[in-house]
Amino acid sequence: MSETLGFGIVGCGLVSQFHGAAINASEGAELIAACDLNEERLNEFVAKFGGEKAASFEALLSDDRIDVVNVLTPNAYHAQFAIPAMDAGKHVIVEKPPEMTLEKTDAMIEASKRNGVKLAISLQVRFRKPIERVKEAVESGRFGRLLCGDTFMKWFRPTDYYLMDDWRSKREEGAGVTIQHAFHYIDLLYHLMGPVKRVEAKMTNVAHQQVELEDTLLAFLEYENGAFGVVEASTGLWPGTDIRVEINGENGTAIMQGERIATWEFRDEQPEDEAIRQIGSEVIRTAASGAADFAYFEHQHMIDDMIAAIRSDGQPRVTAESARGTLELALAMYRSADEGRPIDLPL
Ligand SMILES: NC(=O)c1ccc[n+]([C@@H]2O[C@H](COP(=O)([O-])OP(=O)(O)OC[C@H]3O[C@@H](n4cnc5c(N)ncnc54)[C@H](O)[C@@H]3O)[C@@H](O)[C@H]2O)c1
């Protein structure tokens, strides 16, 4: 294997900026080529981040210098690129959500197994330092019995955001606060608290009357482990404030706000706790007020993690199987809101 791994990009829109910057910042990665149906976006991407313009997606797949393909197309158009890429022997990073249906997600998982290649989902917030510490504390049993796991995402996006690209206002293509924005934080609850057995959701539109979709989600969760939780997520609450994730157990409470630890209290105070409370005090931007208002280095963790998984022949940290659980929960929220009743999981 060569010293660096080659990366190819499909889809040069908003999130490609973060992948381009992350690949260029990663020592083990080299940006080889990109493709997009939109010539202008492709030109801009290559001018800014380097790499070649691939003549087509098929040309990207037949390029032997490319080891990993990053699928950065809209939410309902992931599997159609990820599966052929894996069938061509490429490892794949797919942007979140994995897809819009469990069937297409399962088909991607199957393609990765069939071809013996790695498949990671770009849920980069799982790499955030407070989340890593909370996850360790959950796994070591420091919280004791988990009682409550909540997230509050009070963000703002102007209506222009929804009108910028056709797919952003179409639910079947992956628009809406639940699947598009809150997905990261619903995923954190799933990642930290474990599976949900019952969910009840309500969805509404509080601030974007020009588009027909939910800009606000309220959900009540019953976890399999007996804990409860709420999700409150909106892109209609100006000016947008930092995300909160709150975990309460019988022996401790941890709250992440933005990328900082806001509360870290356990009955068994440990010497390292004071340092944990200082995590993230430099305050990075976490997209509360704008779609591109965040830093690329969380995506760099994803790129580095994929490289490490390939080199060690291990699994990437955010497997498609684990993201599938979050997708199932988000889909159950839509079903609950549509049918006006609680939904039991698995679906
Ligand atoms: N991880 C994150 O924090 C994060 C942030 C933003 C977006 N995303 C995800 O990234 C994905 C893309 O979102 P975006 O905001 O960049 O969307 P976008 O609309 O800005 O970009 C998508 C690009 O894909 C291109 N495309 C569509 N069909 C194509 C085809 N057949 N062949 C080649 N190119 C094609 C479009 O021309 C467009 O340039 C979505 O899944 C979204 O949920 C993730």
The ligand as a MOL file (V3000), in Angstrom:
LIG
                    3D

  0  0  0     0  0            999 V3000
M  V30 BEGIN CTAB
M  V30 COUNTS 44 48 0 0 0
M  V30 BEGIN ATOM
M  V30 1 N -21.8630 15.9160 8.1470 0
M  V30 2 C -22.3700 17.1240 8.1110 0
M  V30 3 O -22.2760 17.8810 9.0640 0
M  V30 4 C -23.1000 17.5850 6.8730 0
M  V30 5 C -23.2730 18.9500 6.6210 0
M  V30 6 C -23.9410 19.3160 5.4330 0
M  V30 7 C -24.4410 18.3490 4.5710 0
M  V30 8 N -24.2510 17.0280 4.8720 0 CHG=1
M  V30 9 C -24.7440 15.9550 3.9720 0
M  V30 10 O -23.9600 15.9680 2.7800 0
M  V30 11 C -24.7640 15.5960 1.6680 0
M  V30 12 C -24.7180 16.6990 0.6350 0
M  V30 13 O -25.2300 17.8850 1.1960 0
M  V30 14 P -24.8470 19.2960 0.6040 0
M  V30 15 O -25.4020 20.3140 1.5400 0
M  V30 16 O -23.4080 19.3580 0.2400 0 CHG=-1
M  V30 17 O -25.7390 19.2790 -0.7310 0
M  V30 18 P -25.5260 20.1390 -2.0570 0
M  V30 19 O -26.8100 20.1520 -2.7570 0
M  V30 20 O -24.8890 21.4460 -1.6990 0
M  V30 21 O -24.4380 19.2910 -2.8640 0
M  V30 22 C -24.7300 18.0660 -3.4760 0
M  V30 23 C -23.9770 18.0070 -4.7920 0
M  V30 24 O -24.2100 16.7360 -5.4090 0
M  V30 25 C -24.2760 16.9470 -6.7930 0
M  V30 26 N -24.9470 15.8370 -7.4600 0
M  V30 27 C -26.2500 15.5010 -7.4110 0
M  V30 28 N -26.4860 14.4420 -8.2000 0
M  V30 29 C -25.2920 14.0920 -8.7470 0
M  V30 30 C -24.8800 13.1000 -9.6800 0
M  V30 31 N -25.7790 12.2360 -10.2140 0
M  V30 32 N -23.5690 13.0250 -10.0220 0
M  V30 33 C -22.6810 13.9020 -9.5230 0
M  V30 34 N -23.0160 14.8990 -8.6510 0
M  V30 35 C -24.3110 14.9890 -8.2830 0
M  V30 36 C -25.0360 18.2470 -6.9320 0
M  V30 37 O -24.8170 18.8610 -8.2170 0
M  V30 38 C -24.4420 19.0800 -5.7970 0
M  V30 39 O -23.3270 19.8610 -6.2100 0
M  V30 40 C -26.1630 15.3400 2.2290 0
M  V30 41 O -26.3080 13.9740 2.4880 0
M  V30 42 C -26.1810 16.1260 3.5240 0
M  V30 43 O -27.0670 15.6150 4.4850 0
M  V30 44 C -23.6070 16.6450 5.9970 0
M  V30 END ATOM
M  V30 BEGIN BOND
M  V30 1 1 1 2
M  V30 2 2 2 3
M  V30 3 1 2 4
M  V30 4 1 4 5
M  V30 5 2 4 44
M  V30 6 2 5 6
M  V30 7 1 6 7
M  V30 8 2 7 8
M  V30 9 1 8 9
M  V30 10 1 8 44
M  V30 11 1 9 10
M  V30 12 1 9 42
M  V30 13 1 10 11
M  V30 14 1 11 12
M  V30 15 1 11 40
M  V30 16 1 12 13
M  V30 17 1 13 14
M  V30 18 2 14 15
M  V30 19 1 14 16
M  V30 20 1 14 17
M  V30 21 1 17 18
M  V30 22 2 18 19
M  V30 23 1 18 20
M  V30 24 1 18 21
M  V30 25 1 21 22
M  V30 26 1 22 23
M  V30 27 1 23 24
M  V30 28 1 23 38
M  V30 29 1 24 25
M  V30 30 1 25 26
M  V30 31 1 25 36
M  V30 32 1 26 27
M  V30 33 1 26 35
M  V30 34 2 27 28
M  V30 35 1 28 29
M  V30 36 1 29 30
M  V30 37 2 29 35
M  V30 38 1 30 31
M  V30 39 2 30 32
M  V30 40 1 32 33
M  V30 41 2 33 34
M  V30 42 1 34 35
M  V30 43 1 36 37
M  V30 44 1 36 38
M  V30 45 1 38 39
M  V30 46 1 40 41
M  V30 47 1 40 42
M  V30 48 1 42 43
M  V30 END BOND
M  V30 END CTAB
M  END
